């Protein structure tokens, strides 16, 4: 019987910084699986799937939905104004635009309140050797 075997890959060492409690938990789980830590980690790497999160907060998602709705309203007003140029009601469009402006201002204030504080910049040094 001839079976082809994959050539053995070179074994390399990896290092990770973890808290002591996490290392103890890793050791416990490896013992419970009747493996050493290297076998346990290798098995985890081979069999696990990691779900990637975009890291977008619920607040930011809500603001994006809000912006999309405002954009839709603006497009609707522009389309109506362009199609029915002679029949549009300027007062109704101005009222709608005012409502949209108020929503944008409210959202801008919410964004400003949730934004991180700006970093302070260092003052630029004047070069002593520059002749004026």
C-alpha positions, -999 to +999 in steps of 0.1 A: +000+000+000+014+033-011+000+064+006+014+098-001+022+118+030+025+155+031+060+167+039+062+178+075+061+215+080+086+232+101+074+238+136+078+274+148+073+289+182+048+317+188+046+339+219+015+357+232+010+380+261-020+370+282-032+376+318-023+350+343-059+341+347-062+335+310-032+313+309-047+292+338-079+289+319-061+278+287-042+252+307-075+239+323-092+237+289-063+219+273-062+194+302-100+189+299-095+181+262-067+157+271-042+177+251-011+198+258-014+236+252+003+235+218-021+208+205-051+226+220-041+259+203-034+242+170-068+225+172-085+259+179-067+275+150-077+247+126-113+244+137-125+278+147-141+306+128-138+342+139-166+366+132-152+400+122-170+430+137-168+463+120-166+480+154-194+504+145-214+515+175-251+514+175-252+552+178-231+555+146-254+530+128-284+550+139-269+582+126-261+566+093-298+555+090-308+591+099-286+605+072-299+580+046-335+591+054-326+628+051-308+620+018-339+602+005-361+632+015-338+657-003-337+635-034-375+633-034-379+671-031-354+677-059-370+651-082-405+665-076-392+701-082-375+691-114-404+670-129-433+693-120-415+727-123-447+747-130-469+729-105-447+727-074-456+744-042-427+765-031-441+769+004-444+731+009-408+726-004-395+754+018-413+738+048-398+704+040-363+719+036-367+736+070-376+704+086-346+686+071-324+715+082-336+711+118-329+673+116-294+679+103-287+704+131-300+680+157-278+652+143-247+675+141-252+684+178-255+647+187-223+639+167-204+668+184-215+655+218-204+620+211-171+629+194-139+623+213-121+654+226-096+668+201-060+662+209-040+692+218-013+702+193+021+712+204+031+748+195+056+751+167+090+762+177+106+791+160+140+784+147+166+805+165+190+804+136+166+819+110+175+855+101+146+879+097 
